Amino acid sequence: MKYEDLVAIDFAPYVIEDLKRGWAKGVGDKIVYNFQQYNPDTPWIHHGKPSDRDCSRWIKTYFLKFGILPRKCLGCWKVVARPKNLKQLFQLDELHSQMRLPGKVGVDLRPEGTYKGIYLGFWYCPMNDLEGARELYKKIRRKVRGALSLDVPVILKRGCTEFENKFGPSSEWTITPRSRMLEDLLDSTIVINDLGDAKQPSWIKTHVRRFWIEYAHRSGDKTAREYIRRYPQSMEAVPTVTYHDVVPEIKEKAEGELWNGKIKI
């Protein structure tokens, strides 16, 4: 092989750091990645994983590490709902539970994705079936508008937002010969042990819902108050006393007294 040929198929620079850190290990001619059972630090509540997708391979590995658009992602369709506030997000989470379809609900923390909506809900449609996806979209749109509001946006999209931002509008996606060759090479070398089929435990869902409320409060979402019994004290904030209109009684300072768990100064 000539130098240029070697450069074209040399993916070692992309995995060397993973091997050093123990994120992957070499087993013979294979490179094995182990993805954990569930992510404890996530803004999403998951409602089942689609059986026809291998996202740990396609986006977490092939795209994020090697920058390629996996071929099978061209047949990926998703219905996306965009709740307008925290209250609608909780309503969407309940609807998702009732529908029992694979997907997720939560807060989009990606800076490149939030222009499309902070609160999001996803349903995964069957792969490679655009007409079936369009029918599922109609069904989900009716249910979302009935459970939340008629003005909640619901769309049908192709693939992941990360792909759109890198490769352009999804209607224009193409697989290049180089990408096809590299993906074939990775398919024969990379082994993915994905333990993500396990059900998301209840303690993580509790943590996620708490984060939703805290995030909504920080974002100025007024519906967050409906989920806080003592507002704003439970958010470690004390209402500001004002003096420009009616002057309140000013008490003498008492050393050592506590307010909201903190010593008065």
VOPAGU-2260 file (C-alpha; in pm, 1 decimal, decimal comma):
REM VOPAGU-2260
SITE   aa  ch    i         X         Y         Z
SITE  MET   A    0       0,0       0,0       0,0
SITE  LYS   A    1     100,9     355,8     -63,2
SITE  TYR   A    2     104,8     613,1     214,0
SITE  GLU   A    3    -224,1     769,7     105,8
SITE  ASP   A    4    -393,7     430,0     115,3
SITE  LEU   A    5    -274,0     371,8     468,5
SITE  VAL   A    6    -395,0     713,2     581,5
SITE  ALA   A    7    -737,5     640,9     434,9
SITE  ILE   A    8    -789,2     327,1     645,2
SITE  ASP   A    9    -589,9     416,3     958,3
SITE  PHE   A   10    -841,5     478,0    1236,5
SITE  ALA   A   11    -598,5     406,3    1521,8
SITE  PRO   A   12    -557,0     777,7    1609,5
SITE  TYR   A   13    -927,3     787,3    1694,0
SITE  VAL   A   14    -917,8     496,3    1939,6
SITE  ILE   A   15    -571,7     516,6    2099,0
SITE  GLU   A   16    -689,5     758,1    2369,8
SITE  ASP   A   17    -992,6     538,9    2442,6
SITE  LEU   A   18    -764,0     239,2    2485,9
SITE  LYS   A   19    -532,3     433,3    2717,3
SITE  ARG   A   20    -819,3     547,2    2938,2
SITE  GLY   A   21    -976,9     204,6    2955,1
SITE  TRP   A   22   -1292,3     309,1    2769,6
SITE  ALA   A   23   -1215,1      39,0    2514,3
SITE  LYS   A   24    -987,8    -263,8    2505,5
SITE  GLY   A   25    -812,7    -458,9    2236,5
SITE  VAL   A   26    -913,9    -824,4    2202,7
SITE  GLY   A   27    -716,1    -983,5    1921,3
SITE  ASP   A   28    -796,1    -789,0    1606,4
SITE  LYS   A   29   -1108,3    -639,5    1763,4
SITE  ILE   A   30   -1161,6    -319,7    1963,3
SITE  VAL   A   31   -1433,3    -365,4    2224,9
SITE  TYR   A   32   -1641,9     -81,9    2370,3
SITE  ASN   A   33   -1858,5    -141,5    2675,0
SITE  PHE   A   34   -2146,1     102,2    2717,7
SITE  GLN   A   35   -2284,3     120,6    3068,7
SITE  GLN   A   36   -2622,7     -10,0    3169,3
SITE  TYR   A   37   -2772,4     334,6    3220,2
SITE  ASN   A   38   -2654,6     692,0    3248,5
SITE  PRO   A   39   -2719,5     827,8    3600,3
SITE  ASP   A   40   -2651,2    1187,2    3494,7
SITE  THR   A   41   -2905,7    1245,3    3220,0
SITE  PRO   A   42   -3179,3    1502,8    3148,9
SITE  TRP   A   43   -3396,7    1231,6    2985,5
SITE  ILE   A   44   -3654,5     983,8    3105,2
SITE  HIS   A   45   -3648,5     685,9    2870,7
SITE  HIS   A   46   -3961,3     498,6    2772,6
SITE  GLY   A   47   -3808,9     193,1    2612,2
SITE  LYS   A   48   -3529,5     143,4    2362,4
SITE  PRO   A   49   -3613,9      65,5    1998,5
SITE  SER   A   50   -3500,3    -284,7    1905,9
SITE  ASP   A   51   -3418,3    -191,9    1545,8
SITE  ARG   A   52   -3150,2      66,4    1628,3
SITE  ASP   A   53   -2784,2      39,4    1728,8
SITE  CYS   A   54   -2728,2     399,9    1835,0
SITE  SER   A   55   -2433,2     320,6    2061,9
SITE  ARG   A   56   -2253,3     208,0    1748,3
SITE  TRP   A   57   -2391,7     452,7    1495,9
SITE  ILE   A   58   -2385,9     789,4    1671,1
SITE  LYS   A   59   -2179,3     736,4    1988,8
SITE  THR   A   60   -1898,1     561,0    1804,0
SITE  TYR   A   61   -1907,8     596,5    1426,6
SITE  PHE   A   62   -2025,3     957,2    1421,9
SITE  LEU   A   63   -1878,0    1108,7    1737,8
SITE  LYS   A   64   -1539,9     936,0    1707,9
SITE  PHE   A   65   -1493,9     901,0    1333,0
SITE  GLY   A   66   -1717,2    1173,5    1194,0
SITE  ILE   A   67   -1907,1     957,5     947,4
SITE  LEU   A   68   -2276,9     939,9     865,4
SITE  PRO   A   69   -2377,3     575,2     917,3
SITE  ARG   A   70   -2573,9     426,7     628,2
SITE  LYS   A   71   -2851,6     285,0     842,3
SITE  CYS   A   72   -2924,2     626,2     993,5
SITE  LEU   A   73   -3069,2     733,6     658,7
SITE  GLY   A   74   -3368,6     513,0     739,8
SITE  CYS   A   75   -3424,1     653,8    1090,0
SITE  TRP   A   76   -3747,7     846,6    1148,9
SITE  LYS   A   77   -3856,3    1018,8    1470,6
SITE  VAL   A   78   -4164,7    1202,6    1585,7
SITE  VAL   A   79   -4071,3    1501,7    1800,2
SITE  ALA   A   80   -4300,8    1704,4    2027,4
SITE  ARG   A   81   -4194,9    2037,7    2172,9
SITE  PRO   A   82   -4372,8    2124,0    2499,6
SITE  LYS   A   83   -4377,4    2494,8    2574,8
SITE  ASN   A   84   -4321,2    2475,9    2950,2
SITE  LEU   A   85   -4245,8    2243,9    3241,6
SITE  LYS   A   86   -4611,5    2163,8    3304,8
SITE  GLN   A   87   -4652,1    2037,6    2949,4
SITE  LEU   A   88   -4329,6    1840,3    2981,1
SITE  PHE   A   89   -4473,3    1648,5    3277,1
SITE  GLN   A   90   -4795,9    1595,3    3082,7
SITE  LEU   A   91   -4595,6    1462,0    2788,2
SITE  ASP   A   92   -4404,4    1225,5    3016,5
SITE  GLU   A   93   -4734,7    1084,7    3141,6
SITE  LEU   A   94   -4866,2    1050,1    2784,8
SITE  HIS   A   95   -4548,4     870,0    2681,3
SITE  SER   A   96   -4595,2     622,7    2966,8
SITE  GLN   A   97   -4951,9     553,5    2856,8
SITE  MET   A   98   -4862,7     500,9    2490,1
SITE  ARG   A   99   -4589,3     245,7    2564,2
SITE  LEU   A  100   -4387,4     329,2    2253,6
SITE  PRO   A  101   -4004,9     354,6    2252,2
SITE  GLY   A  102   -3875,1     705,4    2303,9
SITE  LYS   A  103   -3769,7     962,9    2560,6
SITE  VAL   A  104   -3880,6    1288,4    2723,7
SITE  GLY   A  105   -3665,4    1558,5    2874,6
SITE  VAL   A  106   -3459,1    1873,9    2847,4
SITE  ASP   A  107   -3226,1    1936,0    2553,4
SITE  LEU   A  108   -2897,9    2068,6    2695,7
SITE  ARG   A  109   -2714,6    2081,9    2362,6
SITE  PRO   A  110   -2637,8    2446,0    2276,6
SITE  GLU   A  111   -2676,1    2366,4    1907,3
SITE  GLY   A  112   -3018,0    2211,2    1956,5
SITE  THR   A  113   -3203,5    2440,8    2193,5
SITE  TYR   A  114   -3315,3    2678,7    1919,7
SITE  LYS   A  115   -3561,4    2403,6    1828,4
SITE  GLY   A  116   -3702,2    2388,2    2180,5
SITE  ILE   A  117   -3569,5    2323,4    2530,3
SITE  TYR   A  118   -3834,5    2068,9    2633,2
SITE  LEU   A  119   -3863,6    1774,0    2395,7
SITE  GLY   A  120   -4025,6    1436,0    2355,9
SITE  PHE   A  121   -3917,4    1173,0    2101,6
SITE  TRP   A  122   -4088,3     866,6    1957,3
SITE  TYR   A  123   -3884,2     629,2    1740,7
SITE  CYS   A  124   -4062,3     509,0    1427,8
SITE  PRO   A  125   -3986,5     175,0    1258,0
SITE  MET   A  126   -3669,3     195,5    1048,9
SITE  ASN   A  127   -3685,8     236,6     670,2
SITE  ASP   A  128   -4061,9     296,2     665,0
SITE  LEU   A  129   -4139,8     658,7     584,2
SITE  GLU   A  130   -4507,1     596,4     510,7
SITE  GLY   A  131   -4548,7     404,9     836,4
SITE  ALA   A  132   -4369,7     688,5    1016,6
SITE  ARG   A  133   -4609,6     943,3     866,1
SITE  GLU   A  134   -4906,8     742,8     993,7
SITE  LEU   A  135   -4753,9     715,4    1341,4
SITE  TYR   A  136   -4687,6    1090,5    1333,8
SITE  LYS   A  137   -5058,4    1161,2    1274,1
SITE  LYS   A  138   -5154,8     938,1    1567,0
SITE  ILE   A  139   -4903,1    1094,8    1804,8
SITE  ARG   A  140   -4991,4    1448,5    1699,2
SITE  ARG   A  141   -5359,3    1387,7    1784,0
SITE  LYS   A  142   -5271,9    1247,7    2125,4
SITE  VAL   A  143   -5020,5    1523,0    2208,3
SITE  ARG   A  144   -5260,9    1801,0    2114,4
SITE  GLY   A  145   -5538,5    1634,7    2312,2
SITE  ALA   A  146   -5327,0    1584,8    2625,4
SITE  LEU   A  147   -5126,3    1910,9    2616,7
SITE  SER   A  148   -5244,3    2187,1    2384,8
SITE  LEU   A  149   -5340,8    2240,9    2022,0
SITE  ASP   A  150   -5046,3    2474,8    1967,0
SITE  VAL   A  151   -4774,6    2226,7    2076,9
SITE  PRO   A  152   -4550,8    2167,0    1772,5
SITE  VAL   A  153   -4520,2    1804,3    1659,5
SITE  ILE   A  154   -4295,0    1713,0    1366,8
SITE  LEU   A  155   -4157,9    1410,4    1184,8
SITE  LYS   A  156   -3782,9    1424,4    1129,0
SITE  ARG   A  157   -3505,1    1211,8     988,8
SITE  GLY   A  158   -3200,5    1107,2    1190,5
SITE  CYS   A  159   -3028,2    1306,6    1463,3
SITE  THR   A  160   -2983,6    1681,0    1503,3
SITE  GLU   A  161   -2606,7    1627,2    1523,0
SITE  PHE   A  162   -2614,9    1487,5    1168,8
SITE  GLU   A  163   -2811,4    1787,1    1041,4
SITE  ASN   A  164   -2562,7    2031,6    1190,3
SITE  LYS   A  165   -2265,0    1852,6    1034,5
SITE  PHE   A  166   -2398,2    1723,0     703,2
SITE  GLY   A  167   -2674,1    1972,4     624,7
SITE  PRO   A  168   -3047,9    1921,4     561,0
SITE  SER   A  169   -3144,8    1555,9     594,5
SITE  SER   A  170   -3309,7    1551,2     251,7
SITE  GLU   A  171   -2963,0    1604,3     100,3
SITE  TRP   A  172   -2770,2    1338,3     294,0
SITE  THR   A  173   -2553,4    1106,1      86,1
SITE  ILE   A  174   -2304,6     834,1     173,4
SITE  THR   A  175   -1962,6     900,2      23,9
SITE  PRO   A  176   -1736,4     618,5     -98,6
SITE  ARG   A  177   -1485,2     702,0     175,1
SITE  SER   A  178   -1752,1     688,6     442,7
SITE  ARG   A  179   -1881,8     356,0     311,0
SITE  MET   A  180   -1530,3     208,5     308,5
SITE  LEU   A  181   -1452,5     330,2     661,6
SITE  GLU   A  182   -1784,8     202,5     795,5
SITE  ASP   A  183   -1722,6    -142,0     645,3
SITE  LEU   A  184   -1380,1    -146,4     810,8
SITE  LEU   A  185   -1527,0     -41,9    1146,2
SITE  ASP   A  186   -1802,4    -304,2    1119,7
SITE  SER   A  187   -1534,9    -571,0    1093,6
SITE  THR   A  188   -1325,6    -432,5    1381,3
SITE  ILE   A  189   -1539,7    -255,0    1640,4
SITE  VAL   A  190   -1738,5    -460,8    1892,0
SITE  ILE   A  191   -2009,4    -282,8    2091,5
SITE  ASN   A  192   -2129,8    -433,7    2417,8
SITE  ASP   A  193   -2436,3    -221,4    2486,5
SITE  LEU   A  194   -2601,2    -285,5    2821,0
SITE  GLY   A  195   -2851,1      -6,0    2765,3
SITE  ASP   A  196   -3149,9    -238,3    2722,2
SITE  ALA   A  197   -3202,7    -243,0    3097,9
SITE  LYS   A  198   -3498,4     -46,0    3229,0
SITE  GLN   A  199   -3408,7     297,3    3363,8
SITE  PRO   A  200   -3434,3     265,5    3744,8
SITE  SER   A  201   -3683,8     472,4    3941,3
SITE  TRP   A  202   -3415,0     652,9    4142,5
SITE  ILE   A  203   -3269,6     797,8    3822,2
SITE  LYS   A  204   -3615,9     907,9    3708,8
SITE  THR   A  205   -3658,6    1084,0    4044,1
SITE  HIS   A  206   -3327,8    1263,5    3990,4
SITE  VAL   A  207   -3425,0    1363,1    3634,7
SITE  ARG   A  208   -3761,0    1507,4    3740,5
SITE  ARG   A  209   -3593,2    1707,6    4016,2
SITE  PHE   A  210   -3350,0    1844,3    3755,2
SITE  TRP   A  211   -3639,8    1941,4    3527,3
SITE  ILE   A  212   -3790,4    2156,7    3801,2
SITE  GLU   A  213   -3458,6    2318,2    3893,2
SITE  TYR   A  214   -3379,5    2385,1    3525,8
SITE  ALA   A  215   -3723,2    2534,2    3461,9
SITE  HIS   A  216   -3688,9    2756,9    3770,3
SITE  ARG   A  217   -3349,1    2885,0    3655,3
SITE  SER   A  218   -3489,0    2945,9    3307,8
SITE  GLY   A  219   -3771,2    3165,3    3436,0
SITE  ASP   A  220   -4045,4    2914,3    3353,0
SITE  LYS   A  221   -4337,4    3028,5    3568,7
SITE  THR   A  222   -4502,8    2684,9    3562,6
SITE  ALA   A  223   -4213,6    2557,9    3776,6
SITE  ARG   A  224   -4384,8    2715,3    4079,1
SITE  GLU   A  225   -4665,1    2459,6    4052,3
SITE  TYR   A  226   -4414,3    2187,7    4143,9
SITE  ILE   A  227   -4249,0    2368,8    4436,9
SITE  ARG   A  228   -4434,7    2362,9    4770,5
SITE  ARG   A  229   -4235,9    2647,8    4930,8
SITE  TYR   A  230   -4144,1    2892,6    4657,8
SITE  PRO   A  231   -3877,7    3029,6    4639,9
SITE  GLN   A  232   -3740,1    2908,6    4975,5
SITE  SER   A  233   -3702,5    2547,0    4861,1
SITE  MET   A  234   -3479,9    2673,1    4580,6
SITE  GLU   A  235   -3249,9    2824,1    4846,8
SITE  ALA   A  236   -3372,7    3174,3    4776,7
SITE  VAL   A  237   -3531,0    3429,8    5010,3
SITE  PRO   A  238   -3785,3    3685,9    4884,0
SITE  THR   A  239   -3634,8    4033,5    4874,3
SITE  VAL   A  240   -3776,9    4278,4    5130,4
SITE  THR   A  241   -3852,2    4616,2    4970,1
SITE  TYR   A  242   -3855,5    4955,3    5138,3
SITE  HIS   A  243   -3953,0    5193,7    4858,3
SITE  ASP   A  244   -4327,0    5180,9    4936,6
SITE  VAL   A  245   -4427,5    5053,1    5280,0
SITE  VAL   A  246   -4140,2    5033,8    5525,7
SITE  PRO   A  247   -4158,7    4704,7    5717,7
SITE  GLU   A  248   -4069,9    4666,8    6083,3
SITE  ILE   A  249   -3694,4    4625,8    6115,5
SITE  LYS   A  250   -3599,3    4395,2    6398,6
SITE  GLU   A  251   -3275,8    4404,9    6592,3
SITE  LYS   A  252   -3014,0    4161,1    6472,9
SITE  ALA   A  253   -3007,1    3841,6    6679,5
SITE  GLU   A  254   -2670,9    3668,1    6660,4
SITE  GLY   A  255   -2677,8    3298,1    6582,0
SITE  GLU   A  256   -3033,9    3284,7    6447,5
SITE  LEU   A  257   -3091,9    3076,1    6140,2
SITE  TRP   A  258   -3291,2    3162,6    5829,8
SITE  ASN   A  259   -3339,2    2902,7    5560,1
SITE  GLY   A  260   -3072,4    2691,5    5726,6
SITE  LYS   A  261   -2808,7    2965,1    5722,9
SITE  ILE   A  262   -2676,3    3190,5    5998,7
SITE  LYS   A  263   -2793,0    3548,3    5975,2
SITE  ILE   A  264   -2518,9    3803,2    5915,2
